[in-house]
Amino acid sequence: MAFIDYLPEDRIPEEDRVADHDNIIQIHGVHSRTLKQHYELYRELMYAKGPLTRVQREMIAVVVSAANDCHY
């Protein structure tokens, strides 16, 4: 599995920080302008109203990760 380094929160400009400390989100801190954009996209995809429930969306994410041999 590949490893992508990430910046500690105190090295990410305050205006680009988000309220989620998962490594998968914080990876974007290396190019901090994308951090907030990625987080907002994630929140929209996982929490906005739509035909799928939150559980169904999470299950799709798990299946895709498994198919990609991602152990995160």
C-alpha positions in Angstrom: 0.0 0.0 0.0 1.3 3.4 -0.9 2.0 6.0 1.8 1.3 9.6 1.4 2.8 12.0 4.0 0.6 14.6 5.5 1.2 17.8 7.4 0.4 18.2 11.0 -2.6 20.5 11.5 -0.4 23.3 13.0 1.4 23.5 9.6 -1.8 23.9 7.6 -2.9 27.6 7.2 -5.8 28.2 9.6 -8.1 29.3 6.8 -7.7 25.9 5.1 -8.3 23.7 8.1 -11.4 21.6 8.5 -13.1 20.0 11.4 -12.1 16.4 10.4 -8.8 15.0 11.6 -8.9 11.7 9.6 -5.6 11.1 7.8 -7.4 10.6 4.5 -8.6 14.2 4.7 -5.4 15.6 6.2 -3.3 14.3 3.3 -4.6 17.2 1.3 -2.8 19.5 3.7 0.3 19.2 1.5 -1.6 21.4 -0.9 -3.8 23.0 1.7 -6.2 24.9 -0.7 -7.5 21.5 -1.8 -8.0 20.3 1.8 -11.2 22.3 2.4 -12.5 21.6 -1.2 -12.0 17.8 -0.7 -13.7 18.0 2.7 -16.7 19.9 1.3 -17.0 17.4 -1.6 -16.9 14.5 0.8 -19.6 16.1 3.1 -21.8 16.7 0.1 -21.4 13.2 -1.3 -21.9 11.4 2.0 -24.4 13.6 3.8 -26.6 15.4 1.3 -30.1 14.2 0.6 -30.3 11.7 -2.2 -31.6 8.3 -3.2 -29.0 6.4 -1.1 -28.9 6.3 2.7 -25.7 7.2 4.6 -25.2 3.5 5.4 -25.5 2.6 1.7 -22.9 5.3 0.8 -20.5 4.0 3.4 -20.9 0.4 2.2 -20.1 1.5 -1.4 -17.0 3.2 -0.1 -16.0 0.0 1.8 -16.6 -2.2 -1.3 -14.6 0.1 -3.6 -11.7 0.3 -1.1 -11.7 -3.5 -0.8 -11.8 -3.9 -4.6 -8.8 -1.5 -4.8 -7.0 -3.4 -2.1 -7.0 -0.4 0.1 -6.5 -1.2 3.8 -7.3 2.3 5.1 
